[in-house]
């Protein structure tokens, strides 16, 4: 199967089924060859900036759950600028802005105002916020946003309803179609993912791969990538998650890379330094200098964390480690000449 030029959906299912160590090594060799063709030994670095952690959803897997008694905060625009300056000084030029899902606390106009501030500092601005209409995605693009990150979280509809019992996020279809609306709006880059640990791993990764393949086929002008985050401990956790071993996560990443060779894979600080270093031959984007608190970059954290991170390396530490391991850290990978 690994000798086939094109891997189809049935092959993908086989790649996600239990395999022995010998076959896993063969998968790694194929995945490495495919990755080198399109990405080489470069890693794009970015960091998240949390604008607010107010949320009206009751997602059972998230510390922002509206029922959780946590410290909540929203940045004023002067604080957004302070955060931007602190991140800019690290050398990073790619940023991901996040909010909880509360249109009352973080309306579209507020996010657009924050983007206007951030455009003074960053070459690329991505958003990871609540799903928007196509019109609002167009407004985001006009303001300077070029990338969207949005996770379906879980593809199984029954399980989706169970883990999203209340709030606007309980609308499966509106969330599922968000990447399509963003693509129609003209978004340059779209990153999607599933939160591993909420449901059957094989089926979830299969559905994720099919989702991005369908989007890639219908919107060839858009660049796509995937994320494979595992559930991390968080304040107020009350449910038992599906175990995702390191070995299984490795196999998932290899299978995705073999099935979707032109797709970038993002590996966040939910994973340890050691794990991320070992997965460098297969990923294209990593976060660094991460703070999951609102106001954390300027040392004025005014909220509780969304989840615990596993890799606490600073941007400088990440850059040094990447160079030692033979990789090129990329802080800015394109210019806006408009």
N, C-alpha and C positions, 0 to 999 in steps of 0.2 A: 504493500500500500504506500509506503513512504517513497517508493520509486516513481509513483505517479506524478506527472507534471502538475495536474490540477487535482486538488483535494475537494471532494464534494461533501454534501451534508451527511451522507451515510458514513463516509470516512471519518468525519468529525465525531460522530457518535462513538466510533471505535477508538478514536484517539482519547476520548474522555472516559472510556471504560477502564477497569483495573488492568494494569500492565506490569510486566516484570521489569527488573532493573536494566536488563539488556536492551529491551525495546525502548525504555525511557531514555537511555543514552542515545539510541538511534534517533529518537524524536528531537533530542537536544541538538544533535549534529545538523539535522534538516532545518530546525528552527533558526540556528545560528547562521547558516548559509543564507536563508531567506532574509533575515534581519540585516545582515551586512550589505546585501544588494541595495537596500532602500535607505538605510539609516547610518551605516558605518559605526564608528566608535565615538559617537557624540551623544551627550546627554543634555537635553534642555532643562534648565533649572528655573523654578518659579516658587512663589510662596503665596499662601492664602492671606487675605486681609478680611477679618470679620467686621462688617458694618454694624450688625445688631444680632441679638439672639432671642428676640421676641418671636414666639410661635403660637399658633392657635390649633395645631394638630396634636393628636395623641398617639403618635407613632411609638410603638412599644419598645423599639430598639434605639431610641435617640434621647440623649440627655436634655434636648430642648423641649421635650414633651410638655404641653401646656400645664399638665398636672404636677410636674416636678417643681419642687420649691427650690429654685436656684436664683442666684443673683443675675438680673437681666439689665441690659444697657443698650443704648443706641448711640453711635458716634455723631457728634455735631460735625459740620463741615470743617471747622478749624481742627478738630481731632482727626478727621480723615486726612487732612494735609500733614499733620504731625506723624501719623502712621506712614504716609507715603514717603516723607522725607527720611524716616528711619530705615525703611526698606530700600529706598534709592541708594542710601549710603553703603549698603552691602554689595552693590553692583548689579543687583537683579533689575531686569527691565521687563519681565513678564510677571503679571500679578493676576490672582484669582480672587474676586470679591464674593463674599458669602453673606447671606442673611438667613434668619429663620423664616418661616412662612406666615407672615402677618402683614397683609396689605395695609392695615390701619397704621402700624408702627413704621413700616418701611414701604411706602407707596412707590410706584414707578417713578414719579417725579423726584422723590428723594434720591433714589438710586441713580437717576440721570444726573442730578446735581453732584453726587459723589464721583461719578465717572468724569464729569467735566474737570473736577479738581485733580483726579488721578492722571488724566491725559497730559498734564504738565510734566509728569515724571516718567511715565511708562510707555514703551513701544507697543505693548500688547496687553489688552485688558480682557479677561474672561469673567463671566458671571456664573455663579452657582446659586441661584435664587429660586423662588417659586415659578412654576410654569406660566408663561405669558401668552397673550394672543399674538398672531402674526403681526398686527399693527404695532404692538408694543416692542416686539423684537426688532422691527424696522426702526423704531425710535432709538432703541439701544445701539443699533449699528450706526445710525446717523450721529449719535453722541460720541462714538469712538470705540464701542465694544466690537471685538472681532471674533470672540470665541465663546462657546456655550458649553458648560458641563452640567449634565442632568442625569441622575440615576433613576431608573425605573424601580430600583431597590429589589423588587421580587417580581418575576414574570408570571408565576402561577396566580390566577385570579382569586381562587379561594384563599390562598395564603395571604395574598395582598390585602384582602378585606379583613383578615384576622389581625394583621399587624398595623393596619391603618383604620382603627375603629371609628375615628371621629375627625372631622376637619376637612378642608378642601382637598387635601392630599388623598382622601379616600376615593376620589374620582380617577379610576384606573386609566380610562381612555384619554382624558384630557392630558394626563402626564405622559402617557405612551406616545401621543402624537406631538408632543412639544418639540422634539428634534426635527420633525417634518415641517412644522410651522416656522422654526428658525431657519431651516434650509430654504424654504420658500421666500423668507424675508431677505435672504442673501448673506447669512452668517458664513464667515470664512472657514471656521473650524468648529467641529462639534465632537464632544467627548461624552460617551454614554457608559453605563456600567450597571452591574447588579451588586448588591451588598451580600457578600458570601457568608452564609451561616443562617440565613432565614428560611431556606428550603433546600430540597434535593439539589446537590451541587451539579451533577451531570446535566439535569434538565435545565437548570437556571443558566449555566454557561452556554448550553446549546441554543437556548432561546435568545440570549444576549448576542451570540455570534450571528444568528439568523437575522436579528434586528438590524445590526450594523451592516451586514452584507446587503440587505434589502435597501437600506438608506444609501449605501455606497453606489449601488447599481442605478438608483433613480436620481441621485444627485452627484454626478461625477465631478462637478465643479467645486464641491465641498471636500475638505480634508476631514477624515474621521479618525478617532482613536477610541480606545476602551480603557476602563479602569477596572481593577479586580480587588476592591477593598474587602478585608475581613472585618467582622464585627470586633470592636474593641470595647473594653470595660467603660461604663459611663455611670454617671450619677442617676440613681433610681432604677437600675436594671432589675427586672422582675421575671424575665422569661429565660428559658433554656434554649440556647442557639445550637445549630448543627455544627459539629466539629469540622474544622477545615485545617488539616495537617499541613506542615510545610511541604511535604512531598506531593500532596494533592494540589496545592497551589502552584507548585512548579509545573506539574503536568498540565494544569489548566492554562498557564501562560504559554507553554510550548504548543499545546493544541491550537490555541487562538492564533499564535504566530504562524503556524503551518497552514491553517485554513485561510487566514487573512494576512498574507505576507506584507501588504502595503499599509496595513493599519498600525499606527503607533500604539504602544502600551505604556500607561502611566502607573507608577508604583509609588504610593504615598508613604508618609512617615507612620502610618498604621503598622508598617513592617519594620523589623529591627535593622540596625546598621549592617549586621552580618548577612541577613537574608537579602537585603537590597544590593549589597556588594556582589553577592554570588549571582544575582539575576541581571547584572549589567549587560551581558551579551544579548539580552532579549528585550530590553525595554528602551524607550526613547525619551522619557520625560520623568523627572523626579522633583519632589518638593524639598525645600531646604529652609532652615531657619524658621521652622513652623511654630506659630502660636495659635492655639485654638480658643483664645479668649478675645473678647471685644476690647481693643485698645492694647493688646499685648506687645506689639512691636515697639511702641514708644514708651514702654515700661509704665504705662498708666492703665493696666488691666482693670476693668471695671465690671467684669462678669465672671461667672464660672466657666470652666472648659466644656466644650461640646463632648469630647471623648479624650481618653489618655493616648498620647502618642508614644511610639516605641523607639523612634530614631530622633534624638534631640540635637543632632549636629547643626552647627551654624553654617551659614553660606560658605565662609572661608574654609571650614573643616571639610565640607562636602567637596569643594573645589580641589583642595589638596589631596583628598583621598582618591578622587576620580583620576587626577593626573598620575598619581603613584601607580594606579591600576591600569594605566595606559589609555584612559578615555579623555575626551575633550569636553570640558564643561562649557555649555553655551548659555550665555546670559541674554543675548539679543540675537535673534536669528533672521530678522527681516527689517527693512526700512519702509516707513511710510513716506512716499514721495509725492503725495497729493497736495 
